[in-house]
Amino acid sequence: MSAVEARDLDRWKVEPLERRHRGIDERVAIALPGASRRLRAFVLRRPAGTSYHPDAEFFSPSWRGGAGLGFDPLYRGPDAVERFVREWKSGAA
């Protein structure tokens, strides 16, 4: 990239998330990255019609600042989790 193109880049201030501690999902991912990756893969490979626990909640990537992904921030209940899995697998949010 030339110096002229570098001057034309947009810049903005990045603010940290307003929270004091990591979530359990982040702690597991840091402590056991392989296990965390396998668990996510296992859940996302399940067929969309698979039943989930009645109290199931899923925080989508949009919840943690993944703006532009098009998913709802929170999916509550088995029907909502199944809807997220269908949307994710179809590639259309």
PyMOL commands that place a pseudoatom at each C-alpha (Angstrom):
pseudoatom trace, name=CA, resn=MET, resi=1, chain=A, elem=C, hetatm=0, pos=[0.000, 0.000, 0.000]
pseudoatom trace, name=CA, resn=SER, resi=2, chain=A, elem=C, hetatm=0, pos=[1.429, 3.396, -0.900]
pseudoatom trace, name=CA, resn=ALA, resi=3, chain=A, elem=C, hetatm=0, pos=[1.740, 6.282, 1.538]
pseudoatom trace, name=CA, resn=VAL, resi=4, chain=A, elem=C, hetatm=0, pos=[-1.087, 8.141, -0.245]
pseudoatom trace, name=CA, resn=GLU, resi=5, chain=A, elem=C, hetatm=0, pos=[-3.477, 5.191, 0.158]
pseudoatom trace, name=CA, resn=ALA, resi=6, chain=A, elem=C, hetatm=0, pos=[-2.479, 4.793, 3.808]
pseudoatom trace, name=CA, resn=ARG, resi=7, chain=A, elem=C, hetatm=0, pos=[-3.476, 8.430, 4.514]
pseudoatom trace, name=CA, resn=ASP, resi=8, chain=A, elem=C, hetatm=0, pos=[-6.921, 7.795, 3.040]
pseudoatom trace, name=CA, resn=LEU, resi=9, chain=A, elem=C, hetatm=0, pos=[-7.782, 5.042, 5.531]
pseudoatom trace, name=CA, resn=ASP, resi=10, chain=A, elem=C, hetatm=0, pos=[-10.645, 5.655, 7.942]
pseudoatom trace, name=CA, resn=ARG, resi=11, chain=A, elem=C, hetatm=0, pos=[-9.774, 5.456, 11.626]
pseudoatom trace, name=CA, resn=TRP, resi=12, chain=A, elem=C, hetatm=0, pos=[-11.919, 5.337, 14.717]
pseudoatom trace, name=CA, resn=LYS, resi=13, chain=A, elem=C, hetatm=0, pos=[-11.371, 4.942, 18.427]
pseudoatom trace, name=CA, resn=VAL, resi=14, chain=A, elem=C, hetatm=0, pos=[-11.869, 1.401, 19.729]
pseudoatom trace, name=CA, resn=GLU, resi=15, chain=A, elem=C, hetatm=0, pos=[-13.525, 1.172, 23.138]
pseudoatom trace, name=CA, resn=PRO, resi=16, chain=A, elem=C, hetatm=0, pos=[-13.214, -1.910, 25.369]
pseudoatom trace, name=CA, resn=LEU, resi=17, chain=A, elem=C, hetatm=0, pos=[-16.342, -3.810, 26.351]
pseudoatom trace, name=CA, resn=GLU, resi=18, chain=A, elem=C, hetatm=0, pos=[-17.889, -2.618, 29.592]
pseudoatom trace, name=CA, resn=ARG, resi=19, chain=A, elem=C, hetatm=0, pos=[-17.596, -5.694, 31.749]
pseudoatom trace, name=CA, resn=ARG, resi=20, chain=A, elem=C, hetatm=0, pos=[-15.348, -6.728, 34.584]
pseudoatom trace, name=CA, resn=HIS, resi=21, chain=A, elem=C, hetatm=0, pos=[-14.745, -10.424, 33.927]
pseudoatom trace, name=CA, resn=ARG, resi=22, chain=A, elem=C, hetatm=0, pos=[-14.592, -12.910, 31.094]
pseudoatom trace, name=CA, resn=GLY, resi=23, chain=A, elem=C, hetatm=0, pos=[-17.640, -15.088, 30.484]
pseudoatom trace, name=CA, resn=ILE, resi=24, chain=A, elem=C, hetatm=0, pos=[-17.491, -18.834, 31.105]
pseudoatom trace, name=CA, resn=ASP, resi=25, chain=A, elem=C, hetatm=0, pos=[-17.347, -19.479, 27.359]
pseudoatom trace, name=CA, resn=GLU, resi=26, chain=A, elem=C, hetatm=0, pos=[-14.246, -17.294, 27.053]
pseudoatom trace, name=CA, resn=ARG, resi=27, chain=A, elem=C, hetatm=0, pos=[-12.606, -18.921, 30.079]
pseudoatom trace, name=CA, resn=VAL, resi=28, chain=A, elem=C, hetatm=0, pos=[-13.124, -22.386, 28.616]
pseudoatom trace, name=CA, resn=ALA, resi=29, chain=A, elem=C, hetatm=0, pos=[-11.893, -21.254, 25.189]
pseudoatom trace, name=CA, resn=ILE, resi=30, chain=A, elem=C, hetatm=0, pos=[-8.691, -19.860, 26.717]
pseudoatom trace, name=CA, resn=ALA, resi=31, chain=A, elem=C, hetatm=0, pos=[-8.053, -22.761, 29.105]
pseudoatom trace, name=CA, resn=LEU, resi=32, chain=A, elem=C, hetatm=0, pos=[-9.065, -25.568, 26.729]
pseudoatom trace, name=CA, resn=PRO, resi=33, chain=A, elem=C, hetatm=0, pos=[-9.053, -24.253, 23.158]
pseudoatom trace, name=CA, resn=GLY, resi=34, chain=A, elem=C, hetatm=0, pos=[-9.232, -27.694, 21.547]
pseudoatom trace, name=CA, resn=ALA, resi=35, chain=A, elem=C, hetatm=0, pos=[-12.141, -28.842, 23.710]
pseudoatom trace, name=CA, resn=SER, resi=36, chain=A, elem=C, hetatm=0, pos=[-13.969, -25.574, 23.157]
pseudoatom trace, name=CA, resn=ARG, resi=37, chain=A, elem=C, hetatm=0, pos=[-13.539, -25.856, 19.378]
pseudoatom trace, name=CA, resn=ARG, resi=38, chain=A, elem=C, hetatm=0, pos=[-14.765, -29.469, 19.364]
pseudoatom trace, name=CA, resn=LEU, resi=39, chain=A, elem=C, hetatm=0, pos=[-17.804, -28.611, 21.501]
pseudoatom trace, name=CA, resn=ARG, resi=40, chain=A, elem=C, hetatm=0, pos=[-18.809, -25.735, 19.179]
pseudoatom trace, name=CA, resn=ALA, resi=41, chain=A, elem=C, hetatm=0, pos=[-18.336, -27.989, 16.146]
pseudoatom trace, name=CA, resn=PHE, resi=42, chain=A, elem=C, hetatm=0, pos=[-20.407, -30.743, 17.780]
pseudoatom trace, name=CA, resn=VAL, resi=43, chain=A, elem=C, hetatm=0, pos=[-23.297, -28.390, 18.530]
pseudoatom trace, name=CA, resn=LEU, resi=44, chain=A, elem=C, hetatm=0, pos=[-23.275, -26.765, 15.087]
pseudoatom trace, name=CA, resn=ARG, resi=45, chain=A, elem=C, hetatm=0, pos=[-23.065, -30.132, 13.281]
pseudoatom trace, name=CA, resn=ARG, resi=46, chain=A, elem=C, hetatm=0, pos=[-26.275, -31.338, 14.909]
pseudoatom trace, name=CA, resn=PRO, resi=47, chain=A, elem=C, hetatm=0, pos=[-29.251, -31.442, 12.539]
pseudoatom trace, name=CA, resn=ALA, resi=48, chain=A, elem=C, hetatm=0, pos=[-31.472, -28.373, 12.700]
pseudoatom trace, name=CA, resn=GLY, resi=49, chain=A, elem=C, hetatm=0, pos=[-34.390, -30.481, 13.984]
pseudoatom trace, name=CA, resn=THR, resi=50, chain=A, elem=C, hetatm=0, pos=[-32.439, -31.783, 16.997]
pseudoatom trace, name=CA, resn=SER, resi=51, chain=A, elem=C, hetatm=0, pos=[-34.144, -31.072, 20.307]
pseudoatom trace, name=CA, resn=TYR, resi=52, chain=A, elem=C, hetatm=0, pos=[-32.468, -28.750, 22.814]
pseudoatom trace, name=CA, resn=HIS, resi=53, chain=A, elem=C, hetatm=0, pos=[-33.036, -28.220, 26.524]
pseudoatom trace, name=CA, resn=PRO, resi=54, chain=A, elem=C, hetatm=0, pos=[-36.157, -26.087, 27.243]
pseudoatom trace, name=CA, resn=ASP, resi=55, chain=A, elem=C, hetatm=0, pos=[-34.027, -23.443, 29.000]
pseudoatom trace, name=CA, resn=ALA, resi=56, chain=A, elem=C, hetatm=0, pos=[-31.464, -23.268, 26.198]
pseudoatom trace, name=CA, resn=GLU, resi=57, chain=A, elem=C, hetatm=0, pos=[-29.992, -19.832, 25.494]
pseudoatom trace, name=CA, resn=PHE, resi=58, chain=A, elem=C, hetatm=0, pos=[-27.501, -18.975, 22.807]
pseudoatom trace, name=CA, resn=PHE, resi=59, chain=A, elem=C, hetatm=0, pos=[-25.643, -15.677, 22.535]
pseudoatom trace, name=CA, resn=SER, resi=60, chain=A, elem=C, hetatm=0, pos=[-24.834, -15.133, 18.871]
pseudoatom trace, name=CA, resn=PRO, resi=61, chain=A, elem=C, hetatm=0, pos=[-21.610, -13.561, 17.555]
pseudoatom trace, name=CA, resn=SER, resi=62, chain=A, elem=C, hetatm=0, pos=[-23.565, -10.286, 17.213]
pseudoatom trace, name=CA, resn=TRP, resi=63, chain=A, elem=C, hetatm=0, pos=[-23.909, -10.104, 21.013]
pseudoatom trace, name=CA, resn=ARG, resi=64, chain=A, elem=C, hetatm=0, pos=[-20.199, -9.460, 21.506]
pseudoatom trace, name=CA, resn=GLY, resi=65, chain=A, elem=C, hetatm=0, pos=[-19.760, -6.766, 18.906]
pseudoatom trace, name=CA, resn=GLY, resi=66, chain=A, elem=C, hetatm=0, pos=[-20.065, -8.874, 15.768]
pseudoatom trace, name=CA, resn=ALA, resi=67, chain=A, elem=C, hetatm=0, pos=[-22.059, -6.130, 14.119]
pseudoatom trace, name=CA, resn=GLY, resi=68, chain=A, elem=C, hetatm=0, pos=[-23.097, -6.720, 10.569]
pseudoatom trace, name=CA, resn=LEU, resi=69, chain=A, elem=C, hetatm=0, pos=[-23.545, -10.460, 10.911]
pseudoatom trace, name=CA, resn=GLY, resi=70, chain=A, elem=C, hetatm=0, pos=[-27.321, -10.064, 10.889]
pseudoatom trace, name=CA, resn=PHE, resi=71, chain=A, elem=C, hetatm=0, pos=[-28.138, -12.425, 13.753]
pseudoatom trace, name=CA, resn=ASP, resi=72, chain=A, elem=C, hetatm=0, pos=[-30.236, -11.595, 16.794]
pseudoatom trace, name=CA, resn=PRO, resi=73, chain=A, elem=C, hetatm=0, pos=[-28.031, -11.052, 19.859]
pseudoatom trace, name=CA, resn=LEU, resi=74, chain=A, elem=C, hetatm=0, pos=[-29.812, -13.712, 21.959]
pseudoatom trace, name=CA, resn=TYR, resi=75, chain=A, elem=C, hetatm=0, pos=[-31.757, -16.854, 21.058]
pseudoatom trace, name=CA, resn=ARG, resi=76, chain=A, elem=C, hetatm=0, pos=[-33.915, -18.203, 23.913]
pseudoatom trace, name=CA, resn=GLY, resi=77, chain=A, elem=C, hetatm=0, pos=[-35.558, -21.595, 24.003]
pseudoatom trace, name=CA, resn=PRO, resi=78, chain=A, elem=C, hetatm=0, pos=[-35.153, -24.645, 21.807]
pseudoatom trace, name=CA, resn=ASP, resi=79, chain=A, elem=C, hetatm=0, pos=[-37.092, -23.220, 18.842]
pseudoatom trace, name=CA, resn=ALA, resi=80, chain=A, elem=C, hetatm=0, pos=[-34.964, -20.087, 18.769]
pseudoatom trace, name=CA, resn=VAL, resi=81, chain=A, elem=C, hetatm=0, pos=[-31.702, -22.051, 19.018]
pseudoatom trace, name=CA, resn=GLU, resi=82, chain=A, elem=C, hetatm=0, pos=[-32.841, -24.297, 16.154]
pseudoatom trace, name=CA, resn=ARG, resi=83, chain=A, elem=C, hetatm=0, pos=[-33.698, -21.174, 14.109]
pseudoatom trace, name=CA, resn=PHE, resi=84, chain=A, elem=C, hetatm=0, pos=[-30.172, -19.823, 14.691]
pseudoatom trace, name=CA, resn=VAL, resi=85, chain=A, elem=C, hetatm=0, pos=[-28.612, -23.132, 13.608]
pseudoatom trace, name=CA, resn=ARG, resi=86, chain=A, elem=C, hetatm=0, pos=[-30.748, -23.171, 10.417]
pseudoatom trace, name=CA, resn=GLU, resi=87, chain=A, elem=C, hetatm=0, pos=[-29.804, -19.535, 9.632]
pseudoatom trace, name=CA, resn=TRP, resi=88, chain=A, elem=C, hetatm=0, pos=[-26.118, -20.219, 10.308]
pseudoatom trace, name=CA, resn=LYS, resi=89, chain=A, elem=C, hetatm=0, pos=[-26.041, -23.333, 8.127]
pseudoatom trace, name=CA, resn=SER, resi=90, chain=A, elem=C, hetatm=0, pos=[-27.929, -21.650, 5.294]
pseudoatom trace, name=CA, resn=GLY, resi=91, chain=A, elem=C, hetatm=0, pos=[-25.495, -18.753, 5.272]
pseudoatom trace, name=CA, resn=ALA, resi=92, chain=A, elem=C, hetatm=0, pos=[-28.327, -16.244, 5.347]
pseudoatom trace, name=CA, resn=ALA, resi=93, chain=A, elem=C, hetatm=0, pos=[-28.950, -14.204, 8.452]
for i in range(1, 93): cmd.bond("trace and resi %d" % i, "trace and resi %d" % (i + 1))
show_as sticks, trace
zoom trace
